[in-house]
Amino acid sequence: MDKRWNILKADESKVESLQQSLKINKTICNILAERDIDDFEKAKQYFRPQLTGLHDAWLMKDMDMAVRRITAAFEKKEKILVFGDYDVDGTTSVACMYQFLCKIYDTFLLDFYIPHRYREGYGVSKMGIDFAKENNFTLIISLDCGIKSVDLIAYAKTLGIDFIICDHHLPDDIIPDAAAILNPKQKDCNYPYKELCGCGVGFKLITALAQHFNIEEKHYYCYLDLVATAIAADIVPMTGENRIMAFYGLEKINSNPNPGIKALIHLGGIQKKLSINNVVFVIAPRVNAAGRMDDARKAVQLFIEPEYNKALAFAEMLHSDNSDRKEADSSITEEALAIIDADEKLIHKKTTVVFKDHWHKGVVGIVASRMIEKYYRPTVVLTQSGEVAAGSARSVPGFNLYEAIHACREYLLGYGGHFAAAGMSLLPENVEAFANKFEAVVSATIEDHLLIPEIIIDTEILFSNLNQSFYNIICQMEPFGPENMRPVFIAKKVTDTGYSKIVKDLHIRFIIKQDNFTFTGIGFNMAEKFHLLQMQKPVDIVFTIDENEWNGNTTLQLKVIDLQLSE
């Protein structure tokens, strides 16, 4: 599939002044300027993140009310239930809050609750509130959910149960009648950083409680490994406070991790230092798999277990859920792609809607993402759930999926979601009508260029500038994530040395040169572009840089993403 190359352009005057104050390579200054790091002070905060750079937790709207309500609960010996969603952000949030409250309150008056994905669905549930009532809980702290649960929180109030909501999802115009709502995205919240994940908002409440009770920082900074895991998994911007917490959380993951995280690292077979990438691809899927395949309660049990051997037993359950998830996800993806590949009409559509009643509903969202890798377009994957068809939708960057689904609501029983992802349910007999309408709506509104994958390229570079000290500075830009991605470079008029070759029928092993500088590289799943190298003409290549260790020697290598003939 051809891709669009988008080479970013930094403001030249900003680059010049940055280079004068930092005295570093101009290519790096280009990348920094594009990321709004355009003076010495910002660069210092970026390259040397400090925990003192975290904002005052009390700046968040309702923080004083939240701390007052919890303090009152302590004084009256009320039972407190910590409630969170079944994904990584939800389960880490609950683990942090529950463990911290156990340090400062009677553990017999505390419990945690994770809704079951299939019996209760996303967010605050009626079953959860009824559980609280039956067990005499009078305060629920909800994490990573609750901002949209107006009716359920009103219902809880009729039962004498108060809510403190810690959430980061966009509030609607009407907000729940809760004892306190902590969410920096509220219009009238003056908290300076708006992009926290649910666990980050929970961490702010823990910080305020610790300050209120004069508890030392070490008693809550110890949860930064869990916070970093949530930040990585929830794909929130890797800027500001998120980057500081991810930086120090990663440090803890690599030096003295929570026993549960340590057990997941062991099962993931990682020997070297973990990056955010490892957290996203090794830790997060195993935690998410618990809720997808079974019950996510055991993910919290994993994170709150102080003994490594017991944590390992929980980690093995998650690991096995993840193996089941992988198996389901690859077999369903294969079946779903076969449906499209077998029908000429479906291949040329601008949307994908596939439905089979036996698919596992825990993985349909992942399958939708996988299908986009081959057919780059808005995608809906549906399965049977009781009497109805239910499933997940995923979008391509830049296209508002939620609006498109909203326009098809006449065929839906229910739907919800946001710009990039959504969920829905409908009667099986309406699937075809929905698919036709969805195709019509998307065809009429999507801009053609959005159906071609885009590679964002930070800047052009010469092979002569690629050396170890340059690479060391790139490494100091970690942790990478949205809005602070690993830098992507373009090198122009590069030639093949004649030694590049195809490996395992799929990949290209590059040995290429520019002027007198030669580099090796690997291009995964790029074999179909090999003929461009064989033409013996100059090519432009797009790549990231990493290190290759072989027989004790470490060299820089290029991780090639795309190439085309030079103009």
Disulfide bonds with the S-S distance in Angstrom:
none
